[in-house]
Amino acid sequence: MKKYPKSSILSTVVVSALWSTCWLSLIAYSFQPKKPNIKMTRLYKQALMQI
């Protein structure tokens, strides 16, 4: 078992939090009859590019 520095642990926590929020919002959108906003899809693309 490697001992990871605190920064890597923090980054993994942040990434997992981002993914969970993305999935929750995607699920919420899928239940809505409206089409998702173009702005939101752009934000998702940016988030995915950063990760």
C-alpha positions in Angstrom: 0.0 0.0 0.0 1.4 3.3 -1.0 1.0 6.3 1.2 -0.5 9.1 -0.9 0.1 12.8 -0.2 -2.8 14.8 1.2 -3.2 16.7 -2.0 -4.0 13.6 -4.0 -6.6 12.4 -1.5 -8.2 15.9 -1.6 -8.3 15.9 -5.4 -9.9 12.4 -5.5 -12.5 13.6 -3.0 -13.2 16.7 -5.1 -13.5 14.6 -8.3 -15.9 12.1 -6.7 -18.0 15.0 -5.3 -18.1 16.5 -8.8 -19.2 13.2 -10.4 -21.9 12.6 -7.8 -23.4 16.1 -8.3 -23.2 15.6 -12.1 -25.0 12.3 -11.9 -27.7 13.7 -9.5 -28.4 16.6 -11.8 -28.4 14.4 -14.9 -30.9 12.1 -13.1 -33.0 15.1 -12.2 -33.0 16.3 -15.8 -33.9 12.9 -17.2 -37.1 13.0 -15.0 -38.0 16.4 -16.3 -40.1 16.5 -19.6 -38.2 19.7 -20.7 -35.2 19.6 -22.8 -31.9 20.4 -20.9 -30.5 23.8 -21.3 -27.6 24.4 -23.7 -25.7 26.2 -21.0 -25.9 23.2 -18.7 -24.6 20.8 -21.4 -21.7 23.2 -22.0 -20.9 23.2 -18.3 -21.0 19.4 -18.3 -18.6 19.3 -21.2 -16.2 21.7 -19.4 -16.4 19.7 -16.2 -15.7 16.5 -18.1 -12.7 18.1 -19.9 -11.3 19.3 -16.6 -11.5 15.8 -15.1 
